[in-house]
Amino acid sequence: MTSYKSQWLSEERRIQIENMARDIQLTLWKKRASKEVSDPIKVLNPGAALKMLGYTMETIAVTSETWNLGDRYEVAGLLDRGSKKVIISNAFPLDMQIFTVAHELGHVVLHP
């Protein structure tokens, strides 16, 4: 396990987040023989975790852009809690798309 200290998280909160992540991974591992997660490698896929939590995912060409203090930013992903949908922009490289899915999963789990 990677160990680190964060200036933003208390040790108690860091442990709580790690336990949440382990619980999701364990649940996916237990479902590896089901239709939901038939391939054990999907235990590592944040999209499978979102699906298990009742969310759908959609990949589109571009989500949106935003401006902040005169700088333009392209949005890599959006979370729509009302429709339980995560939208990912395929305008970014695959590794960034996977990171964005994991980032949105973090919002779902940590900020219900």
Phi, psi and chi 1 to 4 in degrees:
 res  aa     phi    psi   chi1   chi2   chi3   chi4
   1 MET       -  139.4  171.6  176.8   25.8      -
   2 THR   -76.8  133.0  -57.4      -      -      -
   3 SER  -114.0  135.5  179.7      -      -      -
   4 TYR  -153.7  160.5   63.9   92.2      -      -
   5 LYS  -113.0  138.6  -65.6 -152.3  179.0 -142.8
   6 SER  -118.6  138.1  170.5      -      -      -
   7 GLN   -77.5  -14.3   61.9 -174.4    5.7      -
   8 TRP   -98.0  -23.5  -59.2  -74.8      -      -
   9 LEU  -112.8  139.6  -69.4  175.8      -      -
  10 SER   -73.8  158.9   68.6      -      -      -
  11 GLU   -58.8  -39.3 -178.9   69.9    7.7      -
  12 GLU   -62.3  -43.8  179.4 -178.6  -11.9      -
  13 ARG   -68.8  -39.5 -177.5   64.8  173.4  148.7
  14 ARG   -59.6  -44.1 -175.3 -170.0   60.9   76.2
  15 ILE   -65.5  -40.0  -69.5  168.8      -      -
  16 GLN   -61.2  -43.9 -175.1 -179.4   35.4      -
  17 ILE   -65.4  -43.8  -69.2  169.0      -      -
  18 GLU   -60.3  -39.6  -75.6 -177.7    6.2      -
  19 ASN   -66.6  -38.3  -72.4  -22.6      -      -
  20 MET   -61.2  -45.4  -71.9  176.5 -177.2      -
  21 ALA   -61.9  -42.9      -      -      -      -
  22 ARG   -64.0  -39.7  -91.7 -165.7 -138.7  102.2
  23 ASP   -61.8  -43.1  -72.4  -14.3      -      -
  24 ILE   -63.7  -46.5  -70.1  170.7      -      -
  25 GLN   -62.4  -41.7 -171.3  177.2   29.8      -
  26 LEU   -64.6  -42.0 -178.4   60.3      -      -
  27 THR   -61.9  -43.6  -59.8      -      -      -
  28 LEU   -63.2  -40.0  -74.2  169.5      -      -
  29 TRP   -62.1  -42.3 -178.7 -108.6      -      -
  30 LYS   -66.0  -27.6  -72.7  177.7 -179.2  176.9
  31 LYS   -91.6    8.5  -70.3 -175.0  172.3 -167.2
  32 ARG   -62.0  -21.8   69.6 -171.4 -179.4  -81.6
  33 ALA   -91.9   -4.5      -      -      -      -
  34 SER   -88.1  173.6   73.0      -      -      -
  35 LYS   -66.9  -29.3  -71.7 -178.4 -178.7  178.6
  36 GLU   -62.3  -45.1  -75.6 -178.7   65.1      -
  37 VAL  -134.6   75.7 -173.8      -      -      -
  38 SER   -78.1  -24.8   58.2      -      -      -
  39 ASP  -103.3  117.4 -179.1   -4.7      -      -
  40 PRO   -56.2  -26.1  -21.7   30.1      -      -
  41 ILE   -66.8  -22.2 -161.0   69.5      -      -
  42 LYS   -67.5  -11.9  -73.5 -172.1  177.4  177.1
  43 VAL   -58.2  -27.4  170.2      -      -      -
  44 LEU   -91.7   -0.6  -55.5  174.4      -      -
  45 ASN   -92.6  117.1 -178.3  -28.2      -      -
  46 PRO   -63.9  -25.4   19.1  -27.6      -      -
  47 GLY   -65.1  -35.9      -      -      -      -
  48 ALA   -65.8  -37.3      -      -      -      -
  49 ALA   -65.9  -41.9      -      -      -      -
  50 LEU   -61.2  -43.3  -79.3  168.7      -      -
  51 LYS   -60.7  -43.1 -175.4  177.0  177.0 -176.8
  52 MET   -61.1  -31.9 -179.6 -170.7   75.3      -
  53 LEU   -86.3    6.5  -65.7  169.2      -      -
  54 GLY    91.2   11.8      -      -      -      -
  55 TYR   -97.5  151.3  -79.1   76.2      -      -
  56 THR  -108.7  161.1   59.5      -      -      -
  57 MET  -125.6  145.2  -81.5 -169.9    8.5      -
  58 GLU  -136.5  136.9 -179.2 -179.5  -15.0      -
  59 THR  -109.4  128.5  -56.0      -      -      -
  60 ILE  -129.4  166.3   62.3  172.7      -      -
  61 ALA   -61.6  -48.0      -      -      -      -
  62 VAL  -146.7  134.8  174.9      -      -      -
  63 THR   -81.9  -65.4   53.7      -      -      -
  64 SER  -173.0  176.8   66.7      -      -      -
  65 GLU  -130.5  158.1   62.6 -179.6   45.2      -
  66 THR  -139.3  158.4 -172.9      -      -      -
  67 TRP  -118.9  138.9  -67.8   85.8      -      -
  68 ASN  -142.5  117.2 -175.8   23.5      -      -
  69 LEU    51.8   40.7  -59.0  174.9      -      -
  70 GLY    84.9   -5.8      -      -      -      -
  71 ASP   -99.0  138.8  -66.8  -32.6      -      -
  72 ARG   -93.9  135.2  178.0 -173.0  167.9  -87.3
  73 TYR  -129.1  135.4  -62.3   94.5      -      -
  74 GLU   -93.0  133.7 -170.6  173.5  -22.9      -
  75 VAL   -83.5  127.0  177.2      -      -      -
  76 ALA   -86.1  -25.1      -      -      -      -
  77 GLY  -160.9  154.7      -      -      -      -
  78 LEU  -133.3  145.7  -62.0  168.9      -      -
  79 LEU  -115.7  121.1  171.3   61.1      -      -
  80 ASP  -109.7   96.1 -178.7  -13.0      -      -
  81 ARG   -64.6  -35.6  -69.7 -178.2 -173.9  -82.5
  82 GLY   -58.6  -44.8      -      -      -      -
  83 SER   -98.8    4.0   64.7      -      -      -
  84 LYS    51.7   54.2  -65.4 -172.4   93.2  170.2
  85 LYS  -131.2  140.9  179.9 -172.0  -93.6 -172.7
  86 VAL  -113.7  128.6  172.5      -      -      -
  87 ILE  -112.5  126.9  -58.1  168.4      -      -
  88 ILE  -118.3  135.9  -57.7  -62.8      -      -
  89 SER   -83.2  128.2  171.6      -      -      -
  90 ASN   -88.7   12.0   65.9    6.7      -      -
  91 ALA   -76.8   -7.3      -      -      -      -
  92 PHE  -105.9  159.8  -66.5   90.2      -      -
  93 PRO   -60.9  156.1  -16.8   26.0      -      -
  94 LEU   -55.9  -42.5 -177.3   58.9      -      -
  95 ASP   -62.3  -34.8   59.5  -20.9      -      -
  96 MET   -72.9  -33.9 -173.8  176.3  -97.1      -
  97 GLN   -63.7  -43.8  -69.8  177.1   44.9      -
  98 ILE   -63.3  -43.5  -66.2  167.8      -      -
  99 PHE   -58.8  -42.4  173.0   87.0      -      -
 100 THR   -64.9  -40.4  -57.5      -      -      -
 101 VAL   -60.8  -45.2  173.4      -      -      -
 102 ALA   -63.0  -38.1      -      -      -      -
 103 HIS   -62.0  -46.8  175.1   90.5      -      -
 104 GLU   -65.7  -37.2  -61.1  -54.5  -28.0      -
 105 LEU   -58.5  -40.8  172.6   61.7      -      -
 106 GLY   -58.2  -40.9      -      -      -      -
 107 HIS   -63.3  -42.7  -75.1  -65.2      -      -
 108 VAL   -60.5  -45.1  168.3      -      -      -
 109 VAL   -79.5  -43.2  173.3      -      -      -
 110 LEU   -86.6  -20.9  -62.0  174.3      -      -
 111 HIS  -131.1   63.8  -46.6  -68.6      -      -
 112 PRO   -63.0      -   11.5  -12.4      -      -
